[in-house]
Amino acid sequence: MKKIIISSVWLLAPLLISGCNSDSNNDLPVEVSFFSEFNNGADQWIAGFSDYPVDDNEIYQLVSGIQEIPEQGGQQGYLTGGMNRSDDLFMYLKREVTGLVPNTRYSLTTKSVFWSEAGDVCFGIGGSPGGSVFMKIGASEVEPVQADYYMNIDIGHQSNGGVDAKPVGNISIEGLSCYGGEFGTKEVALSSDMNVEIISSAEGSAWVIIGSDSGYEGQTHLYYESVAVTLTPIQ
């Protein structure tokens, strides 16, 4: 299968799915892949927050951007952080993927590595600081944004997925202390057998989103190390 790679770095473990038909031999859909390593910068990813009142955001202590991962020798990651006053704070990264064939069905597979300080057997206000913060990955034809209070796409609610985003685990790290202060790394993946599909826009684009949906009524800081994305046309 012909491939387009939107990065100078190819995936270490390519995610393969099937091909697709098209009305024109000159406009055949091809697999599109890219790998973002945030030690090298944001690479077109944009941070955002949802499920909180925007006119009262100071108490949520929202932070985002490329920052050094604590105690990792200067290695950088893409930080999303906040205090979950609403008991439902959604913190996410999104990136537009261009170069797709317009109005075409694609299958999405994604892997992401992040750093968390949440232990795996811990208790907190409203839920566990690790087990009650659920990671979700998905895609949408339209740009994901907060619309009034909630997202303008269907991400589901906490442990439950929605039409546009599926749960892929939580942020707990085995062996970490419940008192915080130490970060560990974890990988989550949206695999091909989860059958996540997206129809590209009329302009030949789609938006990929990865984020944390929190039921823990405390502070969460995540440092994304990398995200690998593959969009494969469906026959």
C-alpha atoms as a printed R data frame, in Angstrom:
    type eleno elety resid chain resno       x      y       z
1   ATOM     1    CA   MET     A     1   0.000  0.000   0.000
2   ATOM     2    CA   LYS     A     2   1.249  3.453  -0.817
3   ATOM     3    CA   LYS     A     3   1.807  5.601   2.267
4   ATOM     4    CA   ILE     A     4   2.158  9.247   3.147
5   ATOM     5    CA   ILE     A     5   4.347  9.987   6.168
6   ATOM     6    CA   ILE     A     6   3.771 13.459   7.661
7   ATOM     7    CA   SER     A     7   6.974 13.564   9.653
8   ATOM     8    CA   SER     A     8  10.690 13.042   9.315
9   ATOM     9    CA   VAL     A     9  10.360 10.262  11.888
10  ATOM    10    CA   TRP     A    10   8.463  7.066  10.870
11  ATOM    11    CA   LEU     A    11   6.569  5.035  13.441
12  ATOM    12    CA   LEU     A    12   8.723  2.473  15.181
13  ATOM    13    CA   ALA     A    13   5.826  0.010  14.963
14  ATOM    14    CA   PRO     A    14   3.630  0.927  11.955
15  ATOM    15    CA   LEU     A    15  -0.078  0.420  12.447
16  ATOM    16    CA   LEU     A    16  -1.484 -1.318   9.347
17  ATOM    17    CA   ILE     A    17  -5.063 -1.537   8.165
18  ATOM    18    CA   SER     A    18  -6.781 -2.086   4.774
19  ATOM    19    CA   GLY     A    19  -6.975 -0.047   1.580
20  ATOM    20    CA   CYS     A    20  -9.829  1.795  -0.103
21  ATOM    21    CA   ASN     A    21 -11.622  2.435  -3.408
22  ATOM    22    CA   SER     A    22 -11.949  5.784  -5.169
23  ATOM    23    CA   ASP     A    23 -13.706  7.152  -8.248
24  ATOM    24    CA   SER     A    24 -10.428  8.317  -9.792
25  ATOM    25    CA   ASN     A    25  -7.174  6.406 -10.238
26  ATOM    26    CA   ASN     A    26  -5.391  9.741  -9.860
27  ATOM    27    CA   ASP     A    27  -6.962 10.389  -6.476
28  ATOM    28    CA   LEU     A    28  -6.687  7.030  -4.740
29  ATOM    29    CA   PRO     A    29  -6.772  7.261  -0.928
30  ATOM    30    CA   VAL     A    30  -3.528  6.265   0.762
31  ATOM    31    CA   GLU     A    31  -2.501  5.575   4.334
32  ATOM    32    CA   VAL     A    32  -1.414  8.695   6.229
33  ATOM    33    CA   SER     A    33   0.850  8.369   9.293
34  ATOM    34    CA   PHE     A    34   2.802 10.695  11.557
35  ATOM    35    CA   PHE     A    35   4.758 10.533  14.792
36  ATOM    36    CA   SER     A    36   5.036 13.490  17.177
37  ATOM    37    CA   GLU     A    37   7.719 13.490  19.862
38  ATOM    38    CA   PHE     A    38   7.139 16.468  22.146
39  ATOM    39    CA   ASN     A    39  10.746 16.748  23.245
40  ATOM    40    CA   ASN     A    40  11.079 18.443  19.838
41  ATOM    41    CA   GLY     A    41   8.150 20.848  20.307
42  ATOM    42    CA   ALA     A    42   4.351 20.906  19.916
43  ATOM    43    CA   ASP     A    43   4.401 19.659  16.282
44  ATOM    44    CA   GLN     A    44   1.041 21.323  15.471
45  ATOM    45    CA   TRP     A    45  -0.789 19.807  18.461
46  ATOM    46    CA   ILE     A    46  -3.055 22.218  20.359
47  ATOM    47    CA   ALA     A    47  -4.127 21.866  24.010
48  ATOM    48    CA   GLY     A    48  -7.657 22.498  25.241
49  ATOM    49    CA   PHE     A    49 -10.046 22.022  28.167
50  ATOM    50    CA   SER     A    50 -13.767 21.363  28.509
51  ATOM    51    CA   ASP     A    51 -16.581 20.513  30.922
52  ATOM    52    CA   TYR     A    52 -15.978 23.508  33.148
53  ATOM    53    CA   PRO     A    53 -17.411 27.074  33.358
54  ATOM    54    CA   VAL     A    54 -15.158 29.328  31.265
55  ATOM    55    CA   ASP     A    55 -16.190 32.417  33.251
56  ATOM    56    CA   ASP     A    56 -14.819 30.833  36.432
57  ATOM    57    CA   ASN     A    57 -11.658 29.176  35.155
58  ATOM    58    CA   GLU     A    58  -9.151 30.574  37.659
59  ATOM    59    CA   ILE     A    59 -10.054 28.040  40.347
60  ATOM    60    CA   TYR     A    60  -9.356 25.220  37.855
61  ATOM    61    CA   GLN     A    61  -5.638 26.133  37.676
62  ATOM    62    CA   LEU     A    62  -5.436 25.145  34.009
63  ATOM    63    CA   VAL     A    63  -1.959 24.853  32.502
64  ATOM    64    CA   SER     A    64  -0.665 23.573  29.175
65  ATOM    65    CA   GLY     A    65   2.357 23.746  26.894
66  ATOM    66    CA   ILE     A    66   5.755 22.199  26.255
67  ATOM    67    CA   GLN     A    67   7.543 21.855  29.597
68  ATOM    68    CA   GLU     A    68  10.252 19.732  31.199
69  ATOM    69    CA   ILE     A    69   9.011 16.437  32.615
70  ATOM    70    CA   PRO     A    70   9.888 16.427  36.359
71  ATOM    71    CA   GLU     A    71  13.182 14.683  37.201
72  ATOM    72    CA   GLN     A    72  13.750 13.369  33.658
73  ATOM    73    CA   GLY     A    73  17.027 15.097  32.884
74  ATOM    74    CA   GLY     A    74  15.585 17.941  30.858
75  ATOM    75    CA   GLN     A    75  13.314 15.814  28.650
76  ATOM    76    CA   GLN     A    76  10.268 17.777  27.562
77  ATOM    77    CA   GLY     A    77   6.639 16.783  27.181
78  ATOM    78    CA   TYR     A    78   3.322 18.415  26.344
79  ATOM    79    CA   LEU     A    79   1.725 19.283  29.694
80  ATOM    80    CA   THR     A    80  -2.004 19.401  30.346
81  ATOM    81    CA   GLY     A    81  -2.978 20.096  33.937
82  ATOM    82    CA   GLY     A    82  -5.871 21.277  36.042
83  ATOM    83    CA   MET     A    83  -7.845 21.064  39.279
84  ATOM    84    CA   ASN     A    84 -11.063 19.137  38.634
85  ATOM    85    CA   ARG     A    85 -13.572 21.335  40.456
86  ATOM    86    CA   SER     A    86 -16.435 20.240  38.167
87  ATOM    87    CA   ASP     A    87 -15.910 16.484  38.795
88  ATOM    88    CA   ASP     A    88 -15.761 16.077  35.005
89  ATOM    89    CA   LEU     A    89 -12.804 18.063  33.635
90  ATOM    90    CA   PHE     A    90 -11.664 17.030  30.149
91  ATOM    91    CA   MET     A    91  -8.096 17.988  29.176
92  ATOM    92    CA   TYR     A    92  -6.936 17.210  25.659
93  ATOM    93    CA   LEU     A    93  -4.552 17.618  22.745
94  ATOM    94    CA   LYS     A    94  -5.799 17.880  19.171
95  ATOM    95    CA   ARG     A    95  -4.202 18.068  15.744
96  ATOM    96    CA   GLU     A    96  -5.598 18.543  12.251
97  ATOM    97    CA   VAL     A    97  -4.597 15.937   9.673
98  ATOM    98    CA   THR     A    98  -4.614 17.181   6.078
99  ATOM    99    CA   GLY     A    99  -3.864 15.518   2.755
100 ATOM   100    CA   LEU     A   100  -6.757 13.060   2.985
101 ATOM   101    CA   VAL     A   101  -9.111 12.334   0.113
102 ATOM   102    CA   PRO     A   102 -12.321 14.353   0.696
103 ATOM   103    CA   ASN     A   103 -15.441 12.596   1.988
104 ATOM   104    CA   THR     A   104 -13.647  9.265   2.424
105 ATOM   105    CA   ARG     A   105 -13.865  6.731   5.266
106 ATOM   106    CA   TYR     A   106 -10.669  6.101   7.224
107 ATOM   107    CA   SER     A   107  -9.832  3.836  10.146
108 ATOM   108    CA   LEU     A   108  -7.896  5.407  13.013
109 ATOM   109    CA   THR     A   109  -5.167  3.745  15.093
110 ATOM   110    CA   THR     A   110  -3.141  5.664  17.641
111 ATOM   111    CA   LYS     A   111  -0.496  5.122  20.311
112 ATOM   112    CA   SER     A   112   0.528  7.614  22.958
113 ATOM   113    CA   VAL     A   113   3.121  7.626  25.743
114 ATOM   114    CA   PHE     A   114   2.580  9.953  28.698
115 ATOM   115    CA   TRP     A   115   3.938 10.600  32.188
116 ATOM   116    CA   SER     A   116   1.704 10.574  35.278
117 ATOM   117    CA   GLU     A   117   2.236 10.774  39.047
118 ATOM   118    CA   ALA     A   118  -0.925  8.816  39.912
119 ATOM   119    CA   GLY     A   119  -0.456  5.487  41.690
120 ATOM   120    CA   ASP     A   120  -2.572  2.475  40.787
121 ATOM   121    CA   VAL     A   121  -4.191  1.619  44.150
122 ATOM   122    CA   CYS     A   122  -5.041  4.990  45.642
123 ATOM   123    CA   PHE     A   123  -8.083  6.814  47.001
124 ATOM   124    CA   GLY     A   124  -9.114 10.427  46.519
125 ATOM   125    CA   ILE     A   125 -12.009 12.873  46.515
126 ATOM   126    CA   GLY     A   126 -14.711 11.594  44.178
127 ATOM   127    CA   GLY     A   127 -12.533  8.743  42.970
128 ATOM   128    CA   SER     A   128  -9.017  7.496  42.461
129 ATOM   129    CA   PRO     A   129  -6.387 10.008  41.212
130 ATOM   130    CA   GLY     A   130  -5.294  7.375  38.694
131 ATOM   131    CA   GLY     A   131  -8.081  4.871  38.150
132 ATOM   132    CA   SER     A   132 -10.804  7.537  37.883
133 ATOM   133    CA   VAL     A   133  -9.014  9.626  35.237
134 ATOM   134    CA   PHE     A   134  -9.815  7.965  31.916
135 ATOM   135    CA   MET     A   135  -7.786  8.334  28.734
136 ATOM   136    CA   LYS     A   136  -9.708  8.734  25.470
137 ATOM   137    CA   ILE     A   137  -8.665  8.848  21.822
138 ATOM   138    CA   GLY     A   138 -10.777  9.699  18.811
139 ATOM   139    CA   ALA     A   139 -11.287 11.767  15.680
140 ATOM   140    CA   SER     A   140 -13.773 14.144  14.129
141 ATOM   141    CA   GLU     A   141 -14.483 15.819  10.815
142 ATOM   142    CA   VAL     A   142 -14.931 19.148  12.644
143 ATOM   143    CA   GLU     A   143 -12.422 20.793  14.958
144 ATOM   144    CA   PRO     A   144 -13.004 19.674  18.583
145 ATOM   145    CA   VAL     A   145 -13.660 22.682  20.834
146 ATOM   146    CA   GLN     A   146 -15.534 23.493  24.001
147 ATOM   147    CA   ALA     A   147 -19.039 24.645  23.069
148 ATOM   148    CA   ASP     A   148 -20.476 26.635  25.979
149 ATOM   149    CA   TYR     A   149 -19.703 24.032  28.678
150 ATOM   150    CA   TYR     A   150 -19.204 20.651  26.989
151 ATOM   151    CA   MET     A   151 -17.296 19.548  23.896
152 ATOM   152    CA   ASN     A   152 -18.873 20.059  20.476
153 ATOM   153    CA   ILE     A   153 -18.173 16.380  19.694
154 ATOM   154    CA   ASP     A   154 -19.342 13.251  21.512
155 ATOM   155    CA   ILE     A   155 -16.522 12.070  23.803
156 ATOM   156    CA   GLY     A   156 -18.810 10.194  26.210
157 ATOM   157    CA   HIS     A   157 -18.698 10.610  29.964
158 ATOM   158    CA   GLN     A   158 -15.703  9.570  32.080
159 ATOM   159    CA   SER     A   159 -15.296  5.776  31.719
160 ATOM   160    CA   ASN     A   160 -17.868  5.611  28.903
161 ATOM   161    CA   GLY     A   161 -16.909  6.413  25.345
162 ATOM   162    CA   GLY     A   162 -18.843  8.404  22.792
163 ATOM   163    CA   VAL     A   163 -19.301  8.420  19.029
164 ATOM   164    CA   ASP     A   164 -16.115 10.457  18.483
165 ATOM   165    CA   ALA     A   165 -13.772  9.192  21.232
166 ATOM   166    CA   LYS     A   166 -13.158  5.810  22.871
167 ATOM   167    CA   PRO     A   167 -11.702  4.970  26.314
168 ATOM   168    CA   VAL     A   168  -8.236  3.380  26.170
169 ATOM   169    CA   GLY     A   169  -7.344  3.043  29.864
170 ATOM   170    CA   ASN     A   170  -6.574  5.340  32.761
171 ATOM   171    CA   ILE     A   171  -3.580  7.334  34.027
172 ATOM   172    CA   SER     A   172  -2.580  5.091  36.963
173 ATOM   173    CA   ILE     A   173   1.032  3.912  37.078
174 ATOM   174    CA   GLU     A   174   1.802  0.613  38.789
175 ATOM   175    CA   GLY     A   175   4.168  0.928  41.733
176 ATOM   176    CA   LEU     A   176   3.949  4.699  42.209
177 ATOM   177    CA   SER     A   177   3.246  6.192  45.625
178 ATOM   178    CA   CYS     A   178  -0.215  7.540  46.395
179 ATOM   179    CA   TYR     A   179   1.373 10.739  47.716
180 ATOM   180    CA   GLY     A   180   2.542 12.049  44.346
181 ATOM   181    CA   GLY     A   181   5.827 13.739  43.557
182 ATOM   182    CA   GLU     A   182   7.165 10.907  41.392
183 ATOM   183    CA   PHE     A   183   6.276 10.403  37.742
184 ATOM   184    CA   GLY     A   184   6.117  7.184  35.753
185 ATOM   185    CA   THR     A   185   5.450  6.475  32.094
186 ATOM   186    CA   LYS     A   186   2.579  4.619  30.440
187 ATOM   187    CA   GLU     A   187   1.422  3.793  26.915
188 ATOM   188    CA   VAL     A   188  -2.187  3.703  25.720
189 ATOM   189    CA   ALA     A   189  -3.370  2.666  22.275
190 ATOM   190    CA   LEU     A   190  -6.389  2.800  20.019
191 ATOM   191    CA   SER     A   191  -6.034 -0.490  18.145
192 ATOM   192    CA   SER     A   192  -7.462 -1.563  14.797
193 ATOM   193    CA   ASP     A   193  -9.854 -4.057  16.433
194 ATOM   194    CA   MET     A   194 -11.646 -1.137  18.145
195 ATOM   195    CA   ASN     A   195 -12.972 -0.170  14.693
196 ATOM   196    CA   VAL     A   196 -12.801  3.603  15.088
197 ATOM   197    CA   GLU     A   197 -13.721  5.252  11.791
198 ATOM   198    CA   ILE     A   198 -13.839  8.822  10.547
199 ATOM   199    CA   ILE     A   199 -15.100 10.367   7.314
200 ATOM   200    CA   SER     A   200 -12.769 13.102   6.078
201 ATOM   201    CA   SER     A   201 -14.167 16.566   5.482
202 ATOM   202    CA   ALA     A   202 -14.986 18.057   2.089
203 ATOM   203    CA   GLU     A   203 -11.565 19.721   2.274
204 ATOM   204    CA   GLY     A   204  -9.777 16.400   2.855
205 ATOM   205    CA   SER     A   205  -8.978 16.803   6.547
206 ATOM   206    CA   ALA     A   206  -9.834 15.354   9.965
207 ATOM   207    CA   TRP     A   207  -9.008 16.173  13.582
208 ATOM   208    CA   VAL     A   208  -7.398 13.666  15.955
209 ATOM   209    CA   ILE     A   209  -7.916 14.108  19.707
210 ATOM   210    CA   ILE     A   210  -6.409 12.494  22.807
211 ATOM   211    CA   GLY     A   211  -7.309 13.476  26.340
212 ATOM   212    CA   SER     A   212  -8.131 12.651  29.938
213 ATOM   213    CA   ASP     A   213 -11.707 12.631  31.280
214 ATOM   214    CA   SER     A   214 -11.565 12.993  35.052
215 ATOM   215    CA   GLY     A   215 -13.823 11.779  37.830
216 ATOM   216    CA   TYR     A   216 -11.175 12.568  40.445
217 ATOM   217    CA   GLU     A   217 -11.919 15.873  42.190
218 ATOM   218    CA   GLY     A   218  -8.295 16.911  42.555
219 ATOM   219    CA   GLN     A   219  -5.314 18.096  40.555
220 ATOM   220    CA   THR     A   220  -3.964 16.133  37.592
221 ATOM   221    CA   HIS     A   221  -0.829 16.866  35.584
222 ATOM   222    CA   LEU     A   222   0.000 14.777  32.513
223 ATOM   223    CA   TYR     A   223   3.073 15.130  30.315
224 ATOM   224    CA   TYR     A   224   2.578 13.615  26.863
225 ATOM   225    CA   GLU     A   225   5.866 12.246  25.536
226 ATOM   226    CA   SER     A   226   4.720 11.185  22.072
227 ATOM   227    CA   VAL     A   227   1.721 10.403  19.871
228 ATOM   228    CA   ALA     A   228   1.717  8.127  16.809
229 ATOM   229    CA   VAL     A   229  -1.263  8.310  14.433
230 ATOM   230    CA   THR     A   230  -2.277  6.272  11.375
231 ATOM   231    CA   LEU     A   231  -5.332  6.919   9.206
232 ATOM   232    CA   THR     A   232  -5.987  4.103   6.739
233 ATOM   233    CA   PRO     A   233  -8.643  4.237   3.994
234 ATOM   234    CA   ILE     A   234 -11.381  1.628   4.271
235 ATOM   235    CA   GLN     A   235 -12.509 -0.464   1.296
